[in-house]
Amino acid sequence: MITTRQTHNRWLVGLGLLLALGLAGCASGPKLVPHGFNFDGWYDGWVKEVDLLEYAYGDAYEPVRGKARDGKAAGVQSGVYGSIPVGEFLYVKWRIKATGEVLEQRVDLRDRLPRDMNEHELTFVIDGRQLYIFIVTPKRKNAYAEPPVLRTWKSNFSHAYEIYPQHELKGGR
């Protein structure tokens, strides 16, 4: 014979299981990693030649997306740092000011990013018709002892490498 106490205990165990499954479902969102996404058309020099019309670093986090409104640029510089989802792609749409030509590029980042994006940054540079994407590592360098070798100004102060269109994967996936 099942007592009221046993029925009550079974009900509590069932409720606990449901709550645990519900909490696990809430926690199964995108993995958050402390890193940054940024671009700077002023320092990297592309703001004079192109208008950035749209950008998206993945689709899981609103602050790393932007879109031009009323025919204006989506911005010339932006930076988001903190615990954010690692994007699976970078989408950039731009207009060449001299010709009015509109270009767009969607780059799959899944095999281009390092396995551990902790404290790294993803940045891009536009040079006419070409998009360049870089990883900036947390490893600082002496700006005067080591010359910058990349198109991004951030390579003056930190070790960085190109992941698009070249694929210089450091730290593997």
C-alpha positions in Angstrom: 0.0 0.0 0.0 1.4 3.5 -1.0 1.1 6.0 1.7 0.4 9.7 1.3 3.9 10.4 2.3 5.3 8.2 -0.5 3.0 9.8 -3.1 4.1 13.3 -1.9 7.8 12.3 -2.1 7.4 10.9 -5.7 5.6 14.1 -6.6 8.5 16.2 -5.2 11.1 14.1 -7.0 9.2 14.5 -10.3 8.9 18.3 -9.8 12.6 18.5 -9.0 13.4 16.6 -12.2 11.2 19.0 -14.3 12.9 22.0 -12.7 16.3 20.6 -13.4 15.5 20.0 -17.0 14.0 23.4 -17.3 17.1 25.1 -15.9 19.4 23.0 -18.1 17.3 24.2 -21.1 17.8 27.8 -20.0 21.6 27.3 -19.7 22.0 25.7 -23.1 22.2 29.1 -24.9 25.3 30.2 -26.7 28.6 29.7 -24.9 29.9 33.0 -23.5 33.6 33.7 -23.8 35.4 36.9 -22.6 36.7 38.4 -25.8 36.0 41.4 -28.1 34.7 42.4 -31.5 35.7 45.8 -32.9 36.5 47.8 -36.0 37.9 51.3 -36.5 37.6 52.9 -39.9 39.4 56.0 -38.6 42.6 54.4 -37.3 42.6 51.7 -40.0 42.0 54.4 -42.7 39.1 53.0 -44.7 36.5 55.6 -43.6 37.6 57.9 -46.4 37.0 55.3 -49.1 34.0 53.3 -48.0 30.7 53.5 -46.1 30.0 50.6 -43.9 26.4 49.6 -44.5 25.9 46.6 -42.3 27.9 44.2 -40.1 27.2 41.1 -38.0 29.5 39.0 -35.9 27.3 36.0 -35.6 23.6 36.1 -34.9 23.4 35.4 -31.2 24.2 38.9 -29.7 22.6 42.1 -30.8 25.4 44.6 -29.8 27.7 43.0 -32.4 25.4 43.9 -35.3 24.7 47.1 -37.0 22.8 48.4 -40.1 22.8 51.7 -41.8 19.5 53.7 -41.6 18.3 56.5 -43.9 21.2 55.9 -46.3 23.8 56.7 -43.7 26.7 54.5 -42.7 26.3 51.9 -39.9 29.2 53.5 -38.2 33.0 53.9 -38.6 34.1 52.4 -35.3 32.6 50.2 -32.6 33.8 47.9 -29.9 32.2 45.3 -27.7 34.2 43.5 -25.0 33.1 41.1 -22.4 31.5 37.7 -22.1 29.9 37.4 -25.5 29.1 34.5 -27.8 31.8 33.5 -30.3 30.3 34.2 -33.7 30.2 31.6 -36.3 30.4 34.1 -39.1 31.3 37.7 -39.9 29.0 39.5 -42.4 30.1 42.9 -43.8 28.4 45.1 -46.4 30.0 48.3 -47.7 29.8 50.9 -50.4 32.8 52.3 -52.3 32.3 56.0 -52.1 34.0 56.8 -55.5 31.9 54.4 -57.5 28.8 53.7 -55.4 29.4 50.0 -55.8 28.0 47.9 -53.0 29.8 44.8 -51.9 29.1 42.3 -49.2 30.9 39.3 -47.7 29.9 36.6 -45.3 32.9 34.7 -44.0 32.4 31.4 -42.1 34.6 31.7 -39.0 34.2 28.2 -37.5 37.5 26.9 -38.9 39.3 30.2 -38.8 39.1 31.2 -35.2 41.4 29.9 -32.5 40.1 27.1 -30.3 40.2 29.5 -27.3 39.0 33.0 -28.0 39.5 34.0 -24.4 40.8 37.6 -24.2 41.3 37.8 -28.0 39.6 40.3 -30.3 38.2 39.9 -33.8 38.5 43.0 -36.0 38.2 43.8 -39.7 39.5 46.2 -42.2 38.0 47.2 -45.6 40.4 48.1 -48.4 38.4 48.9 -51.5 36.8 45.7 -52.7 38.7 43.5 -50.2 37.7 42.6 -46.7 40.4 41.6 -44.2 39.7 39.9 -40.9 42.2 39.7 -38.0 42.6 38.1 -34.6 44.3 40.3 -32.1 45.8 38.2 -29.3 46.1 39.4 -25.6 49.9 39.2 -26.0 51.2 42.8 -25.9 54.3 43.9 -27.8 56.6 46.9 -27.6 55.2 49.2 -30.3 58.7 50.6 -31.0 60.7 47.4 -31.0 58.4 45.3 -33.3 57.1 46.9 -36.5 53.4 46.5 -37.3 53.0 44.1 -40.2 49.2 44.0 -40.7 46.6 46.4 -42.1 45.0 46.9 -38.7 46.4 49.6 -36.3 45.9 47.1 -33.4 49.0 45.2 -34.7 51.1 48.1 -33.4 50.4 47.1 -29.8 49.5 43.5 -29.7 50.4 40.3 -31.6 47.8 39.8 -34.3 47.3 37.6 -37.4 45.2 37.5 -40.5 42.4 34.9 -40.8 40.8 36.2 -44.0 41.5 36.2 -46.9 44.7 34.5 -45.6 44.2 31.7 -43.2 47.0 31.9 -40.6 45.2 29.9 -37.9 47.1 30.1 -34.6 46.1 27.9 -31.7 44.0 25.7 -33.9 40.4 24.7 -33.4 
